[in-house]
Amino acid sequence: MAAERRNDADPKADPKVSTLAYFGTELRIRREEAELSQAELGRRTFCTHSYISRIESASRVPSEEFAQRCDEVLCTSGLFARLWPVVIEHAYPDWFRPFVDLEKDAVSIWDFENQVIPGLLQTEEYAQALFAAAHLSNADELVAARMTRQHILDSNERPRLWVVLDENVLRRTVGGPHTMASQLRAVVQAADDPRTIVQIVPFDVGAHASMDGPFAGLSMNEGADIVYIDGRARGYISAAPGEVADYHHAYDLLRADALPPRASVDLIAARAKELS
């Protein structure tokens, strides 16, 4: 039966095509061999039925803890723990992966965006609309990776997050009015946490300190700060003291031009109401 199920698997489950889909297919096969429903596996791994379903359908990147629990429950001798690093390695572009790894250990994140909501605050529907517009073949994996990356904000030891947005981000309706309104309400909700600050640089400021594009910085508990500079085809990471200092200065100027946090949240909420 196991061999038959493997033969019937989605061709995308070939590990050379999609490691995320391969992980999900292997999970389904091993779960069915153990005669467990998704709900029962979820109960035994301390996850929801929905989480199991999304992993099996390759729409969510599994956590390392989940992979380890699956090995224990399904008696798979470390199979999923061995697969997990491969899944993570291929879920992000190779040039962005080091930033994601460092982000987990940051004590604060400072992010400027002039076109889109930052990845850490994006809703799934908004992210889907962004990747769909780019016609990327691995859009599902990229969305899943982005949603999984947001888990760093769920921890009690989570980093502080400071986001500055050009007002243009609010005015560009990504995914239609409903998706955009939901996204803006999610940003308002995120800003309720005192560890998250959101500011808007309004149109009437005119030119500002980062007209050339978005960037994000990480302040670490140990070690020097780093900065990620986005680009059309790819971004790059720099720890060069002079370059990091330049971006710190630009960020200070952006915050000085931006509306205060409370006024910024009010503007976001008003835009969400317009779209609704």
C-alpha positions as CSV (number, residue, x, y, z in Angstrom):
1,M,0.0,0.0,0.0
2,A,2.8,2.4,0.9
3,A,4.4,1.8,-2.5
4,E,1.1,2.4,-4.3
5,R,0.6,5.7,-2.4
6,R,4.1,6.8,-3.4
7,N,3.4,6.1,-7.0
8,D,0.2,8.1,-6.8
9,A,1.9,11.1,-5.3
10,D,1.9,14.5,-6.9
11,P,4.8,14.8,-9.3
12,K,5.7,18.0,-7.5
13,A,6.6,15.9,-4.5
14,D,9.9,14.9,-6.3
15,P,12.5,16.3,-3.9
16,K,14.4,17.7,-7.0
17,V,11.3,19.8,-7.8
18,S,10.0,20.9,-4.4
19,T,11.5,19.9,-1.1
20,L,8.5,21.4,0.7
21,A,6.1,19.3,-1.3
22,Y,8.3,16.2,-0.7
23,F,8.2,16.8,3.0
24,G,4.4,17.1,2.9
25,T,4.0,14.0,0.8
26,E,6.2,11.9,3.1
27,L,4.3,13.2,6.1
28,R,1.0,12.1,4.6
29,I,2.3,8.7,3.6
30,R,3.8,8.0,7.1
31,R,0.7,9.3,8.8
32,E,-1.6,7.1,6.7
33,E,0.7,4.1,7.4
34,A,0.2,4.8,11.1
35,E,-3.6,5.0,10.5
36,L,-3.8,8.5,12.0
37,S,-6.0,11.3,10.9
38,Q,-4.7,14.7,10.5
39,A,-6.6,15.7,13.6
40,E,-5.0,12.9,15.6
41,L,-1.5,13.6,14.4
42,G,-2.1,17.2,15.3
43,R,-3.2,16.3,18.8
44,R,-0.1,14.1,19.3
45,T,2.3,16.8,18.0
46,F,0.5,19.7,19.8
47,C,-0.6,21.3,16.5
48,T,-3.9,22.1,14.9
49,H,-5.6,20.0,12.2
50,S,-5.2,23.0,9.9
51,Y,-1.4,23.1,10.4
52,I,-1.1,19.5,9.5
53,S,-3.2,20.0,6.4
54,R,-1.2,23.0,5.3
55,I,2.1,21.2,5.7
56,E,0.9,18.1,3.7
57,S,-0.4,20.4,0.9
58,A,3.0,22.3,0.9
59,S,1.4,25.6,1.9
60,R,3.3,25.9,5.2
61,V,6.9,25.4,6.1
62,P,7.2,23.0,9.1
63,S,9.0,24.1,12.2
64,E,12.0,22.1,13.4
65,E,10.1,21.2,16.6
66,F,7.2,19.8,14.5
67,A,9.6,17.7,12.4
68,Q,11.1,16.2,15.6
69,R,7.7,15.5,17.1
70,C,6.6,13.7,13.9
71,D,9.6,11.4,14.1
72,E,8.7,10.5,17.7
73,V,5.0,10.0,17.0
74,L,5.4,8.2,13.7
75,C,8.6,6.3,14.7
76,T,10.4,7.4,11.6
77,S,14.0,7.2,13.0
78,G,14.8,10.9,12.5
79,L,13.5,11.1,8.9
80,F,11.7,14.4,9.3
81,A,14.4,16.0,11.4
82,R,16.9,15.2,8.6
83,L,14.5,16.5,5.9
84,W,13.8,19.8,7.8
85,P,17.2,21.6,7.1
86,V,16.8,20.7,3.4
87,V,13.3,22.2,3.3
88,I,14.5,25.4,5.0
89,E,17.5,25.6,2.8
90,H,15.4,25.7,-0.3
91,A,12.5,27.8,1.0
92,Y,14.4,31.1,0.7
93,P,16.6,32.4,-2.0
94,D,20.2,31.6,-1.2
95,W,21.2,35.2,-0.9
96,F,18.4,36.0,1.6
97,R,18.8,32.9,3.8
98,P,21.6,34.3,6.0
99,F,19.5,37.3,6.9
100,V,16.6,35.0,8.0
101,D,19.0,33.1,10.2
102,L,20.4,36.2,11.8
103,E,16.9,37.7,12.2
104,K,16.1,35.0,14.7
105,D,18.8,36.2,17.0
106,A,18.3,39.9,16.6
107,V,17.2,42.1,19.6
108,S,15.7,44.7,17.2
109,I,14.7,44.9,13.6
110,W,14.4,48.2,11.8
111,D,12.7,48.1,8.4
112,F,11.8,50.7,5.7
113,E,9.5,49.8,2.8
114,N,8.4,52.1,0.0
115,Q,6.2,49.7,-2.0
116,V,4.9,46.8,0.1
117,I,4.1,45.8,3.7
118,P,7.2,44.2,5.3
119,G,7.3,40.4,5.1
120,L,7.1,40.0,8.9
121,L,3.7,41.8,8.9
122,Q,2.1,40.4,5.7
123,T,-1.0,38.4,5.7
124,E,-1.1,35.2,3.7
125,E,-3.5,36.6,1.1
126,Y,-1.4,39.7,0.6
127,A,1.8,37.7,0.2
128,Q,0.0,35.4,-2.3
129,A,-1.1,38.4,-4.3
130,L,2.5,39.8,-4.4
131,F,4.0,36.5,-5.6
132,A,1.2,35.9,-8.1
133,A,1.9,39.3,-9.7
134,A,5.5,38.2,-10.3
135,H,4.4,34.9,-11.9
136,L,6.9,32.9,-9.8
137,S,6.9,29.1,-10.2
138,N,7.7,28.6,-6.5
139,A,5.1,31.1,-5.2
140,D,3.5,28.6,-2.8
141,E,6.8,27.8,-1.2
142,L,7.7,31.4,-0.9
143,V,4.4,32.3,0.8
144,A,4.8,29.4,3.1
145,A,8.3,30.4,4.0
146,R,7.2,34.0,4.7
147,M,4.4,32.9,7.0
148,T,6.7,30.6,8.9
149,R,9.3,33.4,9.2
150,Q,6.8,35.4,11.2
151,H,6.9,33.0,14.1
152,I,9.8,35.0,15.5
153,L,7.2,37.6,16.6
154,D,5.3,35.0,18.6
155,S,8.0,34.3,21.1
156,N,8.2,36.0,24.5
157,E,11.8,36.8,23.7
158,R,10.8,38.3,20.3
159,P,12.8,41.2,18.8
160,R,11.5,44.7,18.9
161,L,10.3,45.7,15.4
162,W,10.3,49.2,14.1
163,V,8.7,49.7,10.7
164,V,8.7,52.9,8.6
165,L,6.5,52.9,5.5
166,D,6.1,55.3,2.6
167,E,2.5,56.3,2.4
168,N,2.6,54.8,-1.1
169,V,2.4,51.4,0.6
170,L,-1.1,52.2,1.9
171,R,-2.3,53.5,-1.4
172,R,-1.3,50.6,-3.6
173,T,-4.2,48.2,-3.4
174,V,-2.5,44.7,-3.5
175,G,-4.9,41.8,-4.1
176,G,-8.0,43.9,-4.3
177,P,-9.8,46.0,-1.7
178,H,-10.8,43.1,0.6
179,T,-7.2,41.7,0.8
180,M,-5.7,45.1,1.3
181,A,-8.1,46.2,4.0
182,S,-7.5,42.9,5.9
183,Q,-3.7,43.5,5.5
184,L,-3.9,47.0,6.9
185,R,-6.1,45.9,9.8
186,A,-3.4,43.3,10.6
187,V,-0.8,46.0,10.7
188,V,-2.9,48.0,13.1
189,Q,-3.3,44.9,15.3
190,A,0.4,44.3,15.2
191,A,1.1,47.8,16.4
192,D,-1.0,47.1,19.5
193,D,2.0,45.3,20.8
194,P,4.4,47.8,22.5
195,R,7.3,46.0,20.9
196,T,6.1,46.9,17.4
197,I,6.2,50.5,16.2
198,V,4.9,51.5,12.8
199,Q,5.3,55.0,11.2
200,I,4.2,56.4,7.9
201,V,6.1,58.9,5.9
202,P,3.3,61.0,4.3
203,F,3.2,62.1,0.7
204,D,3.4,65.8,1.7
205,V,6.9,65.3,3.0
206,G,8.1,65.1,-0.6
207,A,11.5,63.6,-1.1
208,H,12.8,61.5,1.8
209,A,16.1,59.9,2.8
210,S,15.5,56.5,1.0
211,M,13.9,57.3,-2.3
212,D,16.2,54.7,-3.9
213,G,14.5,51.8,-2.2
214,P,13.8,49.6,0.8
215,F,16.2,48.2,3.4
216,A,16.2,46.5,6.8
217,G,18.6,46.3,9.6
218,L,19.3,44.0,12.5
219,S,20.7,45.0,15.9
220,M,22.2,42.0,17.6
221,N,22.7,41.2,21.3
222,E,26.3,40.3,20.5
223,G,28.2,41.4,17.4
224,A,27.8,44.3,15.0
225,D,24.6,45.4,13.4
226,I,23.9,44.3,9.8
227,V,21.8,45.8,7.0
228,Y,20.0,44.1,4.1
229,I,19.5,46.2,1.0
230,D,16.8,45.0,-1.3
231,G,17.1,44.9,-5.1
232,R,15.1,44.0,-8.2
233,A,16.8,40.6,-8.9
234,R,18.3,40.0,-5.5
235,G,19.4,41.8,-2.3
236,Y,22.6,41.8,-0.4
237,I,23.7,41.8,3.3
238,S,26.4,44.1,4.6
239,A,28.1,44.3,8.0
240,A,30.6,47.0,6.8
241,P,30.6,49.6,9.6
242,G,30.5,52.6,7.3
243,E,27.6,51.2,5.2
244,V,25.6,50.2,8.3
245,A,26.2,53.6,9.7
246,D,24.9,55.3,6.5
247,Y,21.7,53.3,6.7
248,H,21.2,54.0,10.4
249,H,21.5,57.7,9.5
250,A,19.0,57.3,6.7
251,Y,16.6,55.5,9.1
252,D,16.9,58.3,11.6
253,L,16.0,60.8,8.9
254,L,13.0,58.7,7.8
255,R,11.7,58.5,11.4
256,A,12.1,62.2,11.8
257,D,10.0,62.8,8.6
258,A,7.3,60.2,9.5
259,L,4.1,60.8,11.4
260,P,4.2,59.9,15.1
261,P,3.2,56.3,15.8
262,R,-0.3,57.0,17.0
263,A,-1.1,59.3,14.1
264,S,0.4,56.7,11.7
265,V,-1.8,53.9,13.0
266,D,-4.8,56.2,12.7
267,L,-3.9,56.8,9.0
268,I,-3.6,53.1,8.4
269,A,-6.9,52.4,10.1
270,A,-8.6,55.1,8.1
271,R,-7.3,53.7,4.8
272,A,-8.5,50.2,5.8
273,K,-11.9,51.7,6.4
274,E,-11.9,53.4,3.0
275,L,-11.2,50.1,1.3
276,S,-13.9,48.3,3.3
